[in-house]
Amino acid sequence: MSGPNTAGRTAPDAGGQSTPPAKGGQSTKAQLRRLARRRRADRTADERREATRELTRRVLDLARGRIPNDAVIASYLSLPDEPDTHPLVDSFLEAGYRVMVPYMTGGPAADDIDWAWYTTGSELSPGVLGIDRPRGEPLGAPALSRASVVILPGLAGGRDGSRLGMGAGWYDRALAHTRPGTLLWLLLFDDEVTDTLPQEPHDHAVGVIITPHHTIVTADNGNRPAV
């Protein structure tokens, strides 16, 4: 695996041009989300498969030697247009990690934060928004405090640690239950990294961005244990 990438880079927009660092509030975020979703919709199945292989390898390489094998890792279960995390969570289990995944109920926002254990042979069923979830018992929102690492989804990420989520704020609410020092790793495609993104007070910064060909330690990592 190549070392952490620290060179400046901007993310191409849907037309293949570089996107300048974005500023602004919710309206700008909405525009960026539309561009990101359009770009993801244009990816071919072969491109997704190749990205999944490289991302899985890169994340496992980063975890080995940095996270104890019996540690808890919290990870999302991906939707079809996202980097596929299903092979990744299975690989975590094979390596000896314990894995928890979101358990979305679709209830009121304040009550929709929950997690469940993901185990070998877990029976999954489509949950809210079609996101897979295990059929086991939910653990409660505070269970995230057990995790040493949280693997986050997103539509884009900034080298300053900024993250563009899906817009519902689920992870911003969920991350309130992490313990100090928890590592936050964001998985993206290569062209979804820019210098900075608009952020609001409730947004959580990430320490590392991982793409199929780059491991980027963000400026926010100075506030977290080094990877």
C-alpha positions in Angstrom: 0.0 0.0 0.0 1.3 3.5 -0.8 1.8 5.9 2.1 -0.7 8.6 3.0 -1.2 11.1 0.2 -0.7 14.7 1.2 -0.5 16.4 -2.2 -3.3 18.9 -3.1 -6.0 17.7 -5.3 -9.5 18.8 -6.4 -12.4 16.6 -7.3 -13.7 16.6 -10.9 -17.3 17.6 -11.3 -19.8 15.7 -13.5 -18.3 17.2 -16.6 -14.8 16.2 -15.8 -13.6 19.6 -14.7 -12.1 20.3 -11.3 -14.4 21.5 -8.6 -13.0 24.5 -6.7 -13.3 24.5 -2.9 -16.9 25.1 -2.1 -18.3 27.7 0.4 -21.8 28.4 1.6 -24.6 26.7 3.5 -27.4 24.3 2.8 -28.0 25.5 -0.8 -24.4 24.9 -1.8 -24.4 21.4 -0.1 -27.6 20.5 -2.0 -25.9 21.5 -5.3 -22.8 19.5 -4.4 -24.9 16.4 -3.6 -26.7 16.6 -6.9 -23.3 16.7 -8.8 -21.9 13.8 -6.7 -25.0 11.6 -7.2 -24.9 12.3 -10.9 -21.3 11.3 -11.1 -21.9 8.1 -9.2 -24.8 7.2 -11.4 -22.5 7.4 -14.4 -20.0 4.8 -13.0 -20.0 1.5 -14.7 -20.3 -1.8 -12.8 -16.7 -2.7 -13.7 -15.5 0.6 -12.3 -17.4 -0.1 -9.0 -16.0 -3.7 -8.8 -12.4 -2.5 -9.3 -12.9 0.3 -6.8 -14.3 -2.1 -4.2 -11.3 -4.5 -4.6 -8.8 -1.7 -4.1 -10.7 0.0 -1.3 -11.1 -3.3 0.6 -7.3 -4.0 0.3 -6.4 -0.4 1.3 -8.6 -0.2 4.4 -7.5 -3.6 5.6 -3.8 -2.6 5.2 -4.5 0.5 7.2 -6.3 -1.4 10.0 -3.6 -4.1 10.4 -1.0 -3.2 12.9 -3.0 0.0 14.0 -6.1 -1.5 15.5 -6.1 -4.5 17.9 -7.6 -7.6 16.2 -10.3 -7.9 18.9 -11.3 -4.2 18.5 -14.8 -3.1 17.5 -15.2 -1.5 14.1 -18.4 0.3 13.1 -19.1 0.3 9.4 -22.0 1.2 7.1 -23.5 -1.3 4.7 -23.4 0.3 1.3 -26.0 1.1 -1.2 -25.5 0.2 -4.9 -24.0 3.5 -5.9 -21.5 3.7 -2.9 -18.2 2.0 -2.6 -19.2 -1.6 -1.7 -18.5 -2.3 2.0 -20.0 -5.9 2.1 -16.6 -7.5 1.2 -14.9 -5.2 3.7 -17.0 -6.1 6.7 -16.6 -9.8 5.9 -12.9 -9.3 5.7 -12.9 -7.5 9.1 -14.6 -10.6 10.6 -12.1 -12.9 9.0 -9.3 -10.8 10.6 -10.8 -11.2 14.0 -12.5 -7.8 14.4 -16.0 -7.4 15.9 -18.2 -5.4 13.6 -21.3 -3.3 14.2 -23.5 -1.7 11.6 -26.3 0.8 11.6 -29.8 -0.4 12.5 -32.1 2.3 11.1 -35.7 2.2 12.3 -37.2 5.0 10.3 -38.6 6.6 13.4 -38.3 10.2 14.5 -34.8 11.6 13.9 -34.0 11.7 17.6 -34.9 8.0 18.0 -33.5 6.6 14.7 -29.9 6.0 15.9 -29.2 2.4 16.6 -26.6 -0.3 15.9 -26.5 -4.1 15.6 -23.7 -6.7 15.5 -22.7 -8.0 12.1 -21.5 -11.6 12.3 -20.5 -14.3 9.8 -23.6 -15.5 8.1 -25.7 -12.6 9.3 -29.1 -12.6 7.7 -29.7 -9.2 6.2 -33.0 -7.6 5.3 -33.6 -4.3 3.5 -34.3 -1.5 6.0 -34.9 2.2 5.7 -33.9 3.6 2.3 -33.1 0.0 1.2 -30.0 -0.1 3.4 -29.3 -3.7 4.6 -29.5 -4.4 8.3 -29.0 -7.6 10.4 -32.1 -9.3 11.8 -30.5 -9.4 15.3 -31.5 -7.3 18.3 -30.5 -3.6 18.2 -27.8 -2.5 20.6 -28.9 1.1 21.2 -27.2 4.4 20.2 -24.6 4.4 23.0 -23.2 1.1 21.7 -21.1 3.2 19.3 -18.9 4.1 22.2 -17.4 0.6 21.9 -16.0 1.2 18.5 -12.3 2.1 17.9 -13.0 3.1 14.3 -16.1 4.3 12.5 -16.1 3.7 8.7 -18.3 6.5 7.3 -20.1 6.9 4.0 -20.2 10.2 2.2 -20.6 11.9 -1.2 -17.4 13.9 -1.0 -14.6 14.8 1.4 -12.1 17.6 2.0 -8.4 17.4 2.9 -9.3 19.6 5.9 -11.5 16.8 7.3 -14.8 18.2 6.0 -17.3 15.6 4.9 -20.4 15.9 2.6 -23.0 13.4 3.9 -26.3 12.4 2.4 -28.2 15.3 4.0 -30.2 13.6 6.7 -27.7 14.1 9.5 -27.9 10.5 10.7 -24.2 10.1 11.3 -23.8 13.6 12.8 -26.3 12.5 15.5 -24.8 9.0 15.8 -21.2 10.2 16.3 -22.2 12.1 19.4 -22.0 8.7 21.1 -18.3 8.0 20.2 -15.7 8.1 22.9 -12.7 10.5 22.6 -10.0 9.3 20.3 -12.3 7.3 18.1 -10.9 7.2 14.5 -13.2 8.4 11.8 -12.4 7.0 8.3 -14.3 8.2 5.2 -14.6 5.9 2.1 -14.9 7.6 -1.3 -14.1 7.2 -5.0 -10.9 8.8 -6.2 -12.6 11.8 -7.8 -14.6 12.8 -4.7 -11.9 14.5 -2.8 -11.4 18.2 -2.8 -9.6 20.8 -0.6 -12.6 21.8 1.6 -16.4 21.6 1.7 -19.0 23.7 3.4 -19.5 22.7 7.0 -21.9 23.6 9.8 -21.4 23.5 13.6 -23.1 20.1 14.0 -20.8 18.4 11.3 -18.1 16.0 12.4 -14.7 16.1 10.7 -12.9 13.0 9.6 -9.3 12.0 10.3 -8.6 9.9 7.2 -10.1 9.7 3.7 -9.6 6.4 1.9 -10.1 6.0 -1.8 -9.1 3.1 -4.1 -5.7 4.7 -4.8 -5.1 7.2 -2.0 -4.9 7.2 1.8 -5.3 10.9 2.9 -4.6 12.0 6.4 -6.6 15.1 6.8 -5.8 18.3 8.7 -8.3 17.3 11.4 -6.2 14.2 12.2 -4.1 16.5 14.3 -6.9 16.4 16.8 -6.9 12.6 16.8 -4.4 9.8 17.4 -2.1 9.3 14.4 -2.8 6.4 12.1 
